[in-house]
Amino acid sequence: MKQPSGKQAPVGLKKADFEQLSEFRYQMRRFERFSEQAAQNEGITPLQYLLLLHVKGYPNREWATIGELAERLQAQHHGVVALVSRCEALELVERRVSERDRRQVEVHLLAAGEKLLARLAELHRAELRSLDGAFTVPHIDL
């Protein structure tokens, strides 16, 4: 049956489908909360941790641009500029003008950022191992 908007009416979900979705979201939130607390225990915000992670984890190189970080963080460009500035003040990252394209600014981790990220990443990896199997994608027939 079609709804007036042209969208299909939702297919009836079973109780087990809701239980799977609920469990998935619960485990995801537990991990997120763990991550927030771990970052705060190291004296940085969860967003600062994510910035460090995305700089280090950017594919095929050791730096990322503000625009790339904004995409990874799903944030506005100006917000990421401010976040990078706060991380620079903590001497975790630095901006460098690109040697290949002088219009482009690269964000690089500094030694203190590398050390902090390594500690947090190890904690996160251990936590993920403890949640083994919790993040299986639920199968829902549509």
N, CA, C and O of each residue as an XYZ file, in Angstrom:
568
protein
N       0.835     -1.170      0.000
C       0.000      0.000      0.000
C       0.888      1.245      0.000
O       1.812      1.355      0.806
N       0.604      2.177     -0.907
C       1.383      3.411     -0.995
C       0.734      4.501     -0.168
O      -0.489      4.636     -0.118
N       1.598      5.283      0.487
C       1.122      6.425      1.247
C       1.001      7.609      0.293
O       1.611      7.590     -0.776
N       0.236      8.632      0.646
C       0.048      9.792     -0.225
C       1.352     10.443     -0.678
O       1.403     11.002     -1.773
N       2.397     10.386      0.127
C       3.664     11.025     -0.227
C       4.408     10.255     -1.312
O       5.428     10.728     -1.812
N       3.916      9.084     -1.681
C       4.603      8.262     -2.667
C       5.542      7.251     -2.047
O       6.103      6.410     -2.749
N       5.722      7.323     -0.728
C       6.589      6.365     -0.043
C       5.778      5.126      0.287
O       4.569      5.187      0.510
N       6.472      4.008      0.311
C       5.821      2.753      0.678
C       5.526      2.743      2.172
O       6.291      3.276      2.975
N       4.416      2.134      2.526
C       4.088      1.968      3.943
C       5.134      1.057      4.572
O       5.595      0.113      3.930
N       5.521      1.328      5.839
C       6.534      0.492      6.482
C       6.074     -0.958      6.593
O       4.910     -1.245      6.873
N       7.011     -1.848      6.367
C       6.745     -3.271      6.523
C       6.706     -3.562      8.010
O       7.506     -3.011      8.765
N       5.805     -4.405      8.440
C       5.695     -4.728      9.861
C       6.958     -5.363     10.393
O       7.432     -6.367      9.861
N       7.500     -4.780     11.438
C       8.679     -5.338     12.088
C       8.236     -6.208     13.243
O       7.217     -5.957     13.886
N       9.020     -7.227     13.489
C       8.733     -8.143     14.586
C       9.397     -7.624     15.864
O      10.302     -6.791     15.811
N       8.948     -8.112     16.979
C       9.524     -7.755     18.280
C      11.026     -8.009     18.282
O      11.787     -7.195     18.805
N      11.460     -9.116     17.711
C      12.884     -9.450     17.669
C      13.683     -8.404     16.882
O      14.840     -8.141     17.209
N      13.080     -7.810     15.853
C      13.755     -6.772     15.078
C      14.030     -5.553     15.953
O      15.121     -4.984     15.910
N      13.044     -5.160     16.740
C      13.224     -4.024     17.643
C      14.247     -4.343     18.723
O      15.032     -3.479     19.113
N      14.242     -5.580     19.207
C      15.220     -5.983     20.220
C      16.632     -5.910     19.659
O      17.543     -5.449     20.346
N      16.830     -6.358     18.418
C      18.153     -6.298     17.785
C      18.604     -4.858     17.591
O      19.749     -4.517     17.886
N      17.714     -4.022     17.101
C      18.064     -2.618     16.910
C      18.374     -1.941     18.242
O      19.323     -1.163     18.342
N      17.584     -2.233     19.247
C      17.805     -1.666     20.567
C      19.159     -2.095     21.126
O      19.902     -1.265     21.649
N      19.483     -3.374     21.021
C      20.757     -3.876     21.528
C      21.931     -3.248     20.782
O      22.934     -2.876     21.392
N      21.804     -3.134     19.473
C      22.860     -2.525     18.668
C      23.107     -1.083     19.110
O      24.250     -0.681     19.330
N      22.019     -0.305     19.239
C      22.153      1.093     19.650
C      22.685      1.205     21.077
O      23.456      2.116     21.377
N      22.283      0.294     21.956
C      22.771      0.281     23.326
C      24.281      0.052     23.362
O      25.006      0.781     24.038
N      24.752     -0.958     22.635
C      26.186     -1.263     22.619
C      26.974     -0.119     21.980
O      28.071      0.216     22.428
N      26.406      0.474     20.931
C      27.067      1.590     20.274
C      27.198      2.768     21.249
O      28.250      3.404     21.315
N      26.153      3.052     21.989
C      26.181      4.153     22.953
C      27.118      3.856     24.110
O      27.804      4.753     24.599
N      27.154      2.590     24.559
C      28.100      2.214     25.620
C      29.531      2.495     25.183
O      30.327      3.043     25.945
N      29.853      2.110     23.934
C      31.201      2.346     23.426
C      31.469      3.848     23.307
O      32.555      4.314     23.654
N      30.504      4.589     22.828
C      30.662      6.036     22.698
C      30.903      6.674     24.066
O      31.763      7.543     24.208
N      30.153      6.244     25.055
C      30.319      6.779     26.415
C      31.693      6.424     26.969
O      32.346      7.253     27.602
N      32.128      5.192     26.730
C      33.476      4.792     27.139
C      34.503      5.730     26.507
O      35.413      6.207     27.185
N      34.358      5.989     25.224
C      35.283      6.828     24.484
C      35.311      8.253     25.040
O      36.378      8.846     25.198
N      34.136      8.791     25.332
C      34.049     10.138     25.908
C      34.806     10.210     27.228
O      35.574     11.143     27.464
N      34.583      9.212     28.093
C      35.219      9.195     29.412
C      36.730      9.018     29.291
O      37.487      9.660     30.018
N      37.168      8.167     28.391
C      38.606      7.935     28.204
C      39.305      9.220     27.770
O      40.377      9.550     28.278
N      38.701      9.942     26.833
C      39.284     11.207     26.370
C      39.348     12.211     27.523
O      40.374     12.855     27.741
N      38.250     12.335     28.248
C      38.210     13.288     29.360
C      39.230     12.939     30.440
O      39.820     13.831     31.050
N      39.438     11.660     30.676
C      40.436     11.226     31.659
C      41.848     11.623     31.243
O      42.727     11.764     32.093
N      42.073     11.804     29.943
C      43.377     12.232     29.430
C      43.475     13.749     29.307
O      44.497     14.278     28.869
N      42.400     14.453     29.698
C      42.436     15.904     29.701
C      42.047     16.573     28.394
O      42.305     17.762     28.203
N      41.429     15.818     27.492
C      40.959     16.406     26.241
C      39.477     16.090     26.067
O      38.918     15.253     26.776
N      38.862     16.767     25.125
C      37.454     16.522     24.845
C      37.318     15.351     23.874
O      38.269     15.012     23.170
N      36.144     14.738     23.837
C      35.927     13.668     22.856
C      36.171     14.123     21.408
O      36.686     13.352     20.598
N      35.807     15.359     21.082
C      36.051     15.859     19.721
C      37.536     16.037     19.437
O      37.988     15.803     18.316
N      38.288     16.444     20.438
C      39.737     16.552     20.251
C      40.345     15.179     19.985
O      41.222     15.036     19.133
N      39.878     14.176     20.715
C      40.346     12.811     20.452
C      40.017     12.394     19.016
O      40.866     11.846     18.313
N      38.794     12.654     18.593
C      38.408     12.270     17.234
C      39.232     13.003     16.183
O      39.583     12.422     15.156
N      39.542     14.267     16.429
C      40.393     15.006     15.488
C      41.750     14.325     15.366
O      42.229     14.089     14.256
N      42.370     14.008     16.496
C      43.667     13.329     16.468
C      43.569     12.001     15.721
O      44.424     11.675     14.898
N      42.525     11.250     16.015
C      42.326      9.954     15.371
C      42.195     10.102     13.854
O      42.786      9.332     13.097
N      41.425     11.088     13.418
C      41.205     11.257     11.984
C      42.433     11.812     11.263
O      42.631     11.523     10.083
N      43.250     12.592     11.940
C      44.509     13.025     11.321
C      45.400     11.799     11.115
O      45.906     11.567     10.017
N      45.584     11.026     12.173
C      46.461      9.847     12.104
C      45.886      8.770     11.185
O      46.626      8.078     10.485
N      44.577      8.639     11.194
C      43.939      7.575     10.429
C      43.558      7.946      9.012
O      42.925      7.150      8.318
N      43.934      9.152      8.556
C      43.553      9.525      7.192
C      44.296      8.614      6.211
O      45.505      8.424      6.340
N      43.587      8.055      5.240
C      44.194      7.071      4.339
C      45.394      7.590      3.536
O      45.360      8.675      2.957
N      46.425      6.797      3.525
C      47.593      6.960      2.645
C      48.500      8.146      2.936
O      49.347      8.483      2.108
N      48.345      8.792      4.097
C      49.267      9.862      4.458
C      49.139     10.166      5.950
O      48.244      9.655      6.624
N      50.030     10.994      6.449
C      50.114     11.294      7.884
C      49.500     12.633      8.256
O      49.780     13.145      9.340
N      48.685     13.211      7.412
C      48.072     14.501      7.679
C      46.720     14.544      6.977
O      46.392     13.678      6.166
N      45.936     15.585      7.314
C      44.644     15.788      6.656
C      44.387     17.289      6.570
O      44.930     18.070      7.351
N      43.561     17.676      5.623
C      43.179     19.083      5.506
C      41.988     19.362      6.423
O      41.333     18.441      6.910
N      41.724     20.635      6.647
C      40.566     21.026      7.453
C      39.287     20.482      6.817
O      38.421     19.958      7.518
N      39.167     20.603      5.508
C      37.973     20.106      4.815
C      37.789     18.609      4.974
O      36.670     18.137      5.175
N      38.880     17.859      4.887
C      38.802     16.407      5.069
C      38.405     16.056      6.496
O      37.626     15.130      6.723
N      38.940     16.795      7.447
C      38.590     16.555      8.842
C      37.134     16.929      9.113
O      36.448     16.252      9.878
N      36.669     17.999      8.488
C      35.266     18.392      8.644
C      34.355     17.279      8.142
O      33.336     16.984      8.768
N      34.707     16.663      7.029
C      33.911     15.546      6.493
C      33.938     14.369      7.458
O      32.894     13.797      7.771
N      35.121     14.007      7.928
C      35.244     12.869      8.847
C      34.484     13.100     10.144
O      33.892     12.171     10.695
N      34.498     14.328     10.631
C      33.811     14.664     11.884
C      32.349     15.016     11.667
O      31.594     15.186     12.625
N      31.950     15.124     10.399
C      30.593     15.550     10.057
C      30.280     16.872     10.750
O      29.250     17.022     11.408
N      31.197     17.829     10.585
C      31.105     19.125     11.246
C      31.292     20.241     10.220
O      31.731     20.002      9.095
N      30.959     21.439     10.620
C      31.140     22.609      9.775
C      32.622     22.995      9.723
O      33.353     22.832     10.700
N      33.044     23.506      8.574
C      34.438     23.891      8.352
C      34.935     24.833      9.448
O      36.008     24.613     10.010
N      34.165     25.882      9.757
C      34.612     26.866     10.754
C      34.733     26.257     12.149
O      35.576     26.679     12.941
N      33.896     25.270     12.449
C      33.993     24.587     13.736
C      35.263     23.764     13.842
O      35.874     23.687     14.908
N      35.660     23.151     12.738
C      36.893     22.351     12.731
C      38.114     23.266     12.814
O      39.110     22.907     13.443
N      38.052     24.440     12.188
C      39.147     25.409     12.312
C      39.352     25.747     13.789
O      40.486     25.775     14.268
N      38.259     26.003     14.510
C      38.352     26.321     15.944
C      38.876     25.121     16.738
O      39.669     25.293     17.664
N      38.443     23.920     16.386
C      38.903     22.707     17.068
C      40.401     22.507     16.859
O      41.122     22.172     17.799
N      40.867     22.710     15.635
C      42.307     22.603     15.341
C      43.070     23.652     16.145
O      44.139     23.362     16.683
N      42.537     24.854     16.231
C      43.200     25.910     17.018
C      43.342     25.501     18.484
O      44.383     25.735     19.098
N      42.298     24.892     19.041
C      42.376     24.441     20.440
C      43.420     23.329     20.602
O      44.147     23.295     21.595
N      43.486     22.432     19.633
C      44.485     21.355     19.695
C      45.897     21.902     19.485
O      46.856     21.382     20.056
N      46.024     22.943     18.674
C      47.330     23.597     18.513
C      47.777     24.231     19.828
O      48.949     24.145     20.196
N      46.840     24.868     20.536
C      47.166     25.506     21.819
C      47.655     24.478     22.834
O      48.450     24.804     23.715
N      47.181     23.238     22.712
C      47.619     22.147     23.594
C      48.880     21.458     23.080
O      49.386     20.519     23.695
N      49.378     21.940     21.942
C      50.577     21.394     21.279
C      50.414     19.929     20.888
O      51.338     19.124     21.006
N      49.199     19.607     20.416
C      48.903     18.253     19.939
C      49.018     18.155     18.427
O      49.366     17.102     17.893
N      48.725     19.251     17.738
C      48.800     19.293     16.274
C      49.420     20.614     15.844
O      49.559     21.550     16.631
N      49.789     20.656     14.566
C      50.209     21.924     13.967
C      49.716     21.985     12.541
O      49.548     20.964     11.873
N      49.487     23.207     12.089
C      49.109     23.453     10.696
C      50.379     23.740      9.909
O      51.288     24.416     10.390
N      50.423     23.213      8.691
C      51.536     23.499      7.787
C      50.966     23.828      6.415
O      50.031     23.183      5.942
N      51.545     24.839      5.791
C      51.153     25.151      4.419
C      51.708     24.044      3.534
O      52.873     23.667      3.658
N      50.882     23.531      2.651
C      51.289     22.443      1.769
C      52.414     22.887      0.841
O      52.381     23.986      0.288
N      53.397     22.031      0.680
C      54.482     22.320     -0.254
C      54.026     22.132     -1.700
O      54.573     22.756     -2.609
N      53.032     21.281     -1.915
C      52.529     21.016     -3.265
C      51.540     22.067     -3.736
O      51.503     22.406     -4.919
N      50.731     22.588     -2.805
C      49.715     23.579     -3.134
C      49.666     24.590     -1.995
O      49.084     24.320     -0.944
N      50.271     25.744     -2.199
C      50.418     26.742     -1.139
C      49.073     27.240     -0.599
O      49.029     27.862      0.462
N      47.973     26.971     -1.321
C      46.645     27.377     -0.843
C      46.100     26.407      0.191
O      45.166     26.732      0.924
N      46.678     25.224      0.248
C      46.164     24.163      1.118
C      46.925     24.122      2.441
O      48.146     24.273      2.470
N      46.189     23.916      3.536
C      46.795     23.796      4.865
C      46.635     22.354      5.329
O      45.542     21.788      5.285
N      47.739     21.774      5.772
C      47.744     20.405      6.282
C      47.769     20.445      7.812
O      48.421     21.301      8.411
N      47.048     19.508      8.433
C      47.075     19.376      9.894
C      47.894     18.123     10.201
O      47.572     17.029      9.739
N      48.952     18.300     10.984
C      49.870     17.213     11.349
C      49.857     17.005     12.854
O      49.713     17.960     13.617
N      50.007     15.760     13.280
C      50.158     15.472     14.713
C      51.555     15.848     15.168
O      52.526     15.655     14.437
N      51.656     16.382     16.368
C      52.946     16.610     17.009
C      53.232     15.431     17.938
O      52.366     14.581     18.144
N      54.420     15.377     18.489
C      54.822     14.244     19.345
C      53.855     14.024     20.496
O      53.491     12.884     20.787
N      53.431     15.101     21.157
C      52.496     14.956     22.279
C      51.156     14.397     21.808
O      50.533     13.601     22.511
N      50.714     14.805     20.633
C      49.471     14.288     20.060
C      49.592     12.818     19.716
O      48.663     12.041     19.938
N      50.744     12.435     19.170
C      50.995     11.019     18.839
C      50.934     10.156     20.095
O      50.301      9.101     20.092
N      51.587     10.596     21.164
C      51.623      9.826     22.413
C      50.228      9.690     23.017
O      49.809      8.600     23.406
N      49.530     10.797     23.087
C      48.186     10.797     23.644
C      47.261      9.896     22.828
O      46.506      9.102     23.387
N      47.324     10.023     21.521
C      46.489      9.201     20.644
C      46.821      7.724     20.800
O      45.912      6.893     20.820
N      48.092      7.378     20.910
C      48.484      5.973     21.062
C      47.880      5.379     22.342
O      47.386      4.252     22.335
N      47.925      6.146     23.436
C      47.340      5.657     24.698
C      45.839      5.436     24.548
O      45.309      4.395     24.937
N      45.166      6.426     23.982
C      43.715      6.321     23.835
C      43.322      5.224     22.841
O      42.347      4.506     23.064
N      44.056      5.096     21.778
C      43.730      4.069     20.778
C      43.872      2.670     21.371
O      43.077      1.784     21.059
N      44.863      2.466     22.211
C      45.035      1.164     22.853
C      43.858      0.863     23.771
O      43.355     -0.261     23.785
N      43.417      1.849     24.534
C      42.237      1.668     25.391
C      40.997      1.337     24.562
O      40.214      0.459     24.922
N      40.830      2.045     23.458
C      39.676      1.817     22.597
C      39.713      0.425     21.967
O      38.687     -0.248     21.862
N      40.893      0.011     21.556
C      41.007     -1.328     20.956
C      40.653     -2.401     21.969
O      39.967     -3.367     21.635
N      41.111     -2.244     23.199
C      40.784     -3.219     24.249
C      39.279     -3.234     24.520
O      38.687     -4.299     24.696
N      38.665     -2.055     24.554
C      37.218     -1.979     24.789
C      36.445     -2.629     23.642
O      35.466     -3.338     23.874
N      36.879     -2.389     22.423
C      36.211     -3.017     21.268
C      36.318     -4.537     21.332
O      35.367     -5.244     20.997
N      37.471     -5.037     21.760
C      37.631     -6.497     21.893
C      36.671     -7.049     22.931
O      36.159     -8.158     22.774
N      36.419     -6.287     23.995
C      35.506     -6.756     25.035
C      34.061     -6.778     24.535
O      33.217     -7.473     25.101
N      33.782     -6.032     23.492
C      32.432     -5.976     22.923
C      32.297     -6.891     21.709
O      31.341     -6.765     20.943
N      33.235     -7.800     21.530
C      33.238     -8.682     20.357
C      31.858     -9.274     20.108
O      31.276     -9.909     20.988
N      31.351     -9.064     18.929
C      30.051     -9.598     18.539
C      28.892     -8.665     18.826
O      27.784     -8.895     18.343
N      29.123     -7.616     19.600
C      28.034     -6.695     19.953
C      27.629     -5.811     18.783
O      26.521     -5.275     18.761
N      28.514     -5.657     17.817
C      28.245     -4.744     16.712
C      27.890     -5.459     15.418
O      28.186     -4.964     14.331
N      27.267     -6.600     15.527
C      26.788     -7.252     14.321
C      25.561     -6.493     13.837
O      24.707     -6.097     14.630
N      25.486     -6.302     12.559
C      24.374     -5.544     11.992
C      23.132     -6.417     12.014
O      23.146     -7.530     11.489
N      22.068     -5.928     12.610
C      20.848     -6.728     12.674
C      20.241     -6.904     11.281
O      20.275     -5.989     10.459
N      19.695     -8.071     11.030
C      19.026     -8.331      9.765
C      17.543     -8.039      9.931
O      16.862     -8.625     10.773
N      17.072     -7.135      9.120
C      15.647     -6.794      9.152
C      15.108     -6.937      7.739
O      15.621     -6.322      6.805
N      14.094     -7.734      7.589
C      13.471     -7.891      6.283
C      12.648     -6.659      5.965
O      11.768     -6.265      6.731
N      12.947     -6.057      4.824
C      12.197     -4.869      4.426
C      11.193     -5.191      3.346
O      10.472     -4.304      2.889
